[in-house]
Amino acid sequence: MDTLVQQIINGLVLGSLYALVALGYTMVYGIINLINFAHGEVLMVGAMTCWSVMTFLAENVPQLAPAWAFAMGLIAAAFVCVLLNVAIEKLAYRPLRNAPKLAPLITAIGVSILLQTLAMIIFKPNYKSFPNPMPSAPMNILGAVITPTQVMILITTACLLLILMWVIHRTRLGRAMRATSENEQMASLMGIQPDRVISATFAIGAVLASVAGVMWAANFGTVHHAMGFLPGLKAFTAAVLGGIGNLPGAVLGGLCLGLIESVGSGYLGPLTGGVLGSQYSDIFAFLVLIGMLTLRPSGLLGERVAHRA
């Protein structure tokens, strides 16, 4: 029982991070039908920016409390990621908006490789220790262990998801996003500026990815130039699992994928003598992707995005 509770806690924490990144994928796809494969690298840039700010403050303002340094690093990460993602949309994707679908897809992969290479040149390829401002003493819940960092991840994710749902369903920007998603040309005839809406969508996705990147770094304790590749792929898997283009589906897919990975590696490891232990947890994510694309391509909640004429 203790093992099950522990794996559920680990799965919820991991799934929360996947859900934040998956929302960026699914919002962009829902509006312009583009899979932004550079989104994982935005996560990496957010984590590296926060690490850089915290390291700078620790060296130059040692009297500053670690929590304040972390908060300033998180704000800087969100700002840099918003500028980066909006620039990517304007420079790389907008000129190809009416091109064949393969062109922006290849461009997204190219942007991903470019960002990863630039990060390797700027920050060097070695792993860096991420300073965690949270207390290290764990807490016990039903015999399982949860750290203050994991509690912070769960609370932050829940708050961000509630804010996002409020923005989508209760604000003018949200109505404009939903209208543009339904039919971009009709939305423009009604006074909505699709280019601004799409840029705002990329900006919101960047904020979520930057927070996910910082939380990921705080949870695992390291940052490096390639850290966004695998979480990006898994978040894409989560978006497909829940139903690409569907916001609740992205959250459900992220949580389900985190639980499948954590519980699967936690129980199959001992059963298979370590052959399918935690070091092979990635297997479960991509088995889920293959199975979902084969059995139910529309995802768990289906596709609620209207097909354009």
N, C-alpha and C positions, 0 to 999 in steps of 0.2 A: 504493500500500500504506500509506504514511504517513497518507493521508487516511482510509482505512478504519479503521485502528487508532485515530486521533483521534476519529472519529465514534462508534466503539464505546465508547470511554472516556466520552465526553460522554453517550452514550445510557444507559450503566450508571449514571452519577451521577444523571442526571435520572430514570431509571426507579426508582432506589432511593428517591428522595423521593416519587414517585408511589405506590410500594408501601406506604410507611409510612402515607400518608393513606388509601389504598384499604383497608387493613386495618381502619381505623375504620369506614368505610362498610359493609364486608362483615360485620363482627362484629355491628353493630347490626341489619343486615338479617337476618342468620341467626337472630337471637333473637326480634325483634319485627316482622319484615317491614316495616321503615321505612327509607326513604332519607332520611338526615339531611343535607339540603342546607345546613345551617348548619355542617357540618364544616369547610369551607374557611375560614370566618371564625374558627374556633377556631385554625387554623394562623396566621392573621393576628394574632390576639390574643397568641399565644405569641411571635411575632417582635417585636411592638411592646412586649411586656412585657420581653423580654430587652434590647431596645434602650434602653428607659427605665432599667432597672437599670444597664446598662453606662455610659450617659451620666451618671447620677447619681453613680456611683462614680468616674468619671473626673474629675468636677468637684469632688467633696468628699473623695475619698481618692486623690489622684493618685499616691501611692507604691505603691498596690496593683498587682500585676502584671496585665497584660491577660488572661492565661489564667485567673487567679482571678476576675476580673470577669466573664469569659465564662461560667465554670462557675456562678457565683452567679446570673447572669442566666438561664441555662438551667434551673436549679432553680426559680427564681421563676416562669419561664414555665410549667413543668410544673404547679406548684402552682396558679397562677391558672387555667390551662386546665382542670384537673380540677374545680375549684370551679365554673367556668362551665358545663362540659358536664353535670355532675351537676345543676346548677340548671336548665338547659334541659330536661333529661329530666323532672325532677320537676314543673316549672311548666308546660311547654308540651306535652310529649308524653304524660306519664302520664295526665292527665285525658281524653285522646282515644284511649286504647289500644283501646277497644272501639267507637270511632266508625267510620263508613265510611272507607275507605282514602284518599279524597281529602282529608279534613279534616286529618290529620297532615301530609300532603304540602304542603298550602298553608301550614300553620303553620310547617313547616321553612323554606320560602322566605321567609315573613314574618320569622322569627327571623334568617335570614341578612341580610336588608335592614336590620333593626333594629341588628344588631351592626356592620354596615359603616357605618351612619350615625352611631352612637354613637362609633365609632373616629374618624370624620372630625371630629366635634365636639371630642373630647377631645385627639386628637393633631394636628389640623389636616390639611388635604388635601395638603400638599406632600410630595414625596419626601424621605426622610431617609437620610443615609449611615450604613451599618451598620459599626461598628468590628470589623474582623476580627483576632482575636488570633494567627492562624496566620502563619507566614512566607510572604512573597510570592514567593520564588524557586521557579520551576517545576522539575519533574524530567522527564527524557526517558525514554520507554519505547518502544523499537522505532521511533524517529523521531517519536513523538507526544509531546505535552506534557500533564502532569497536575500540578495544584497540590496543595500540602499540604492545602488545604481540601477538595478532592475526595477525597483519600485518607481524610481524617477522615470524610467523608460515607459512603463505602463501608464503612469499618470499623464505624462507629457503627450503620449500618443492619443489617449482618450480625449484630452482637451483639444488637441489639434483636429481630430476627426469631428468633434462636435462643432468647432468653429468653421471647418470646411463645409459641413452640411448646412450650417446656418447661412454661409455665404452663397452656396449654390441655390438654396430654396427660398431665401428671404431677402435677397438684395438685388439691386438693379443689375449689377455685374453678373450675378448668378442667372438671372432671367436672360440676359444677353448671351451668356455662354450656352444655355439650353436652346435658345432660338438659333444660334449659329450652328449648333450641333445638328439640329433638325434640318435646316436648309440655309446655307450661307447666303445664297442670292436673295431669298425672301427676307432674311434678316436685314440685309443691307438696304432693301427697299423700305423697310420700316424704320430706318434711321440709325440702325446699329452699325458700327464700324468693325467689320470682322477682323481686320488686322490688329486693332487694339485689343479685341477680345482674345485673340489667339496669343498675343504677347502677354496679356495678363494671365492666361492659362499656363504658359511656360513659366512665368514668374512664380505663380502659386506652387507649381510642381517643384520648382527650384528650392523654395523655402522648405517644403516637406522633405526633399532629398537632403538638404544641408543639415536639417535637424536629425534625420535618420543617420547621416554620416557621422555626426558628432556623437550621437548616442551609441552607435556601433563601436566607435573608437573607445568611448568611455567603458563600454561593457567588456571589450576584448583586450583593451590596454595597449594597442599598437596602431600605428598608421603607416601606410606605404603607398607607392604610386599605383599599384595594381589592386588595391583593396576594394575598388568599386565594381570590378568586373563580375565576380561571382554573385554578390548580392543583387546586382542589376539583372543578371540572368534569372535568378530565383524570383525576383520581384515580377519580372515579365511572366514567369511561370505562374505566379500567384494571380496576376491579372487575367491570364488565360483560364486558370482554374475557376475563378469566380465569374468570368464573363467579360471579355475585353470590351471597354467602353461603358462599363457599368460600375458606378462608384461603390455602392454597397457590396457588389460582387468582388471588387478589389480588396476590400477589408476582409470579407469572408474568406477569399482565396488566400490572403496573407496569413490569417490566423490558422486556417486548415493546414497550409503548407508547413508552417512552423511546428504545429502539433504532430504532423505526420513525420517530419524529420526527427524531432526530438524523441517521441515515443518509439518510433521505428528503430533508431540507433540505440536507444536505451534498452530495448527488450530483445531485438534481434542480435545484438552484440554478444550477450551471454549465451543465447541459444545456438549461435553458429560458431562458438569458440573464438570470438573476436574477428571472424572473417568479415562480418558486416557491422563492425563497431562504429563508434562516433567518427572515426577518421574517414569513413565511407558514407557519411550522412547525405552527401550530395547525390548519391544514387537515388534516394527516395524522391527528391525533388524532380529529377528528370524522368523517372518512371511515371510519376504523376502527370507530368506534361505529356508524355507519349500516350498514356492511357486516356487522358482527357481529350486530346486531339483526335484519337481514334474513336472513342465511344460517344463523346458529346462535345463536338467542336465549339458549340456556343457557350460552354461553361455551365457552372452550377445554376446561376440565375438567368442564363440566357442573355441574348443581346437585345438591349432595349433602345439602342440607337437606331433611328429611322434610316433606311437606305435612301440615298439621294437619287433623284430622277436623272 
